[in-house]
Amino acid sequence: QVQFAESGGALVQPGGSLKLSCATSGFIFRTAHMAWYRRTPDRARELVVGISAPGAWTDIRDSVKGRFRPSRDDVNNRMYLQMDSLKPEDTGVYYCNFRNSPNSWGQGTQVTVSS
């Protein structure tokens, strides 16, 4: 079955960086349009950035433009999110999933940006 396992979250100071990882299984990753989502304390789960099958970035949230960069490894069925210049408002639980019709959510990985 489809599975997602996110990792790499941590407590980091404002201005810091993190790289999140997502291991996937149960589907043909290399043809899937994927995305990173996050659930913040005061908002519902929101799309952060997508990455298409060829690796193009899609649906980049305005608040993360120039700071977050997605990537993918189609050999190992993994995807990543490089996050730089982190801000307190980036705090939340981050998830990877399909860009379209997301389902089978993983547990996510907690990112906390605080001094």
C-alpha positions as CSV (number, residue, x, y, z in Angstrom):
1,Q,0.0,0.0,0.0
2,V,1.0,3.6,-0.4
3,Q,3.2,4.8,2.5
4,F,5.1,8.0,3.3
5,A,7.7,8.4,6.0
6,E,8.9,11.9,6.8
7,S,12.0,12.7,8.8
8,G,14.5,15.5,9.5
9,G,12.4,17.9,11.5
10,A,13.9,19.6,14.6
11,L,14.0,22.7,16.7
12,V,15.9,25.4,15.0
13,Q,16.6,29.0,15.6
14,P,15.2,31.7,13.3
15,G,17.4,32.1,10.3
16,G,18.5,28.5,10.5
17,S,18.2,25.6,7.9
18,L,16.8,22.1,7.8
19,K,16.5,19.4,5.2
20,L,13.5,17.2,5.4
21,S,13.4,13.7,3.8
22,C,10.5,11.6,2.7
23,A,10.7,7.9,2.0
24,T,7.9,6.6,-0.2
25,S,6.6,3.1,-1.2
26,G,3.6,1.4,-2.8
27,F,3.4,3.4,-6.0
28,I,5.4,4.4,-9.0
29,F,7.2,7.3,-7.6
30,R,9.1,8.5,-10.7
31,T,5.8,9.3,-12.5
32,A,4.1,11.0,-9.6
33,H,3.6,14.7,-9.1
34,M,4.5,15.1,-5.4
35,A,4.2,17.9,-2.9
36,W,5.2,19.0,0.6
37,Y,2.4,20.1,2.9
38,R,2.4,21.4,6.4
39,R,0.0,21.8,9.3
40,T,0.6,24.9,11.4
41,P,-0.8,25.5,14.9
42,D,-3.4,28.0,13.7
43,R,-4.1,26.8,10.2
44,A,-5.3,23.7,8.5
45,R,-2.9,21.6,6.4
46,E,-1.6,23.6,3.5
47,L,0.4,23.0,0.4
48,V,3.9,24.3,0.7
49,V,5.5,23.4,-2.7
50,G,5.0,20.7,-5.3
51,I,7.5,18.9,-7.5
52,S,6.5,17.4,-10.8
53,A,7.7,14.1,-12.2
54,P,10.4,15.7,-14.3
55,G,11.5,17.7,-11.2
56,A,9.9,21.1,-11.9
57,W,8.8,23.1,-8.8
58,T,5.0,23.8,-8.8
59,D,2.6,25.6,-6.5
60,I,5.2,27.4,-4.5
61,R,3.7,29.1,-1.5
62,D,4.5,32.8,-1.6
63,S,5.7,32.8,2.0
64,V,8.4,30.2,1.2
65,K,9.6,31.5,-2.2
66,G,13.4,31.9,-2.3
67,R,13.8,29.9,0.9
68,F,12.4,26.4,0.3
69,R,13.7,24.1,-2.4
70,P,12.2,20.7,-3.2
71,S,14.1,17.9,-4.8
72,R,13.5,14.2,-5.6
73,D,15.5,11.0,-6.0
74,D,13.6,8.8,-8.5
75,V,16.1,5.9,-8.0
76,N,15.5,5.6,-4.3
77,N,11.9,6.8,-4.3
78,R,12.6,9.7,-2.0
79,M,12.0,13.4,-1.9
80,Y,13.5,16.2,0.0
81,L,12.8,19.8,1.2
82,Q,15.7,22.1,1.8
83,M,14.5,24.9,4.0
84,D,16.7,28.0,4.6
85,S,16.2,31.3,6.4
86,L,13.6,29.6,8.6
87,K,11.0,31.8,10.3
88,P,8.8,31.2,13.4
89,E,5.8,31.0,11.1
90,D,7.3,28.0,9.4
91,T,6.7,26.0,12.5
92,G,4.4,23.0,11.9
93,V,4.2,19.4,11.0
94,Y,5.5,18.7,7.5
95,Y,4.2,16.0,5.3
96,C,4.9,14.6,1.9
97,N,2.2,13.3,-0.4
98,F,0.7,13.3,-3.9
99,R,0.1,16.8,-5.3
100,N,-3.3,15.7,-6.6
101,S,-5.6,13.6,-4.4
102,P,-3.3,13.2,-1.4
103,N,-4.1,10.3,0.8
104,S,-2.5,7.8,3.2
105,W,-0.9,10.5,5.2
106,G,2.3,9.7,7.1
107,Q,3.0,10.9,10.6
108,G,4.8,13.9,9.4
109,T,7.9,15.5,10.9
110,Q,7.8,18.4,13.4
111,V,9.6,21.6,12.6
112,T,9.8,24.2,15.3
113,V,11.5,27.6,14.6
114,S,12.1,29.4,17.8
115,S,14.8,31.2,19.7
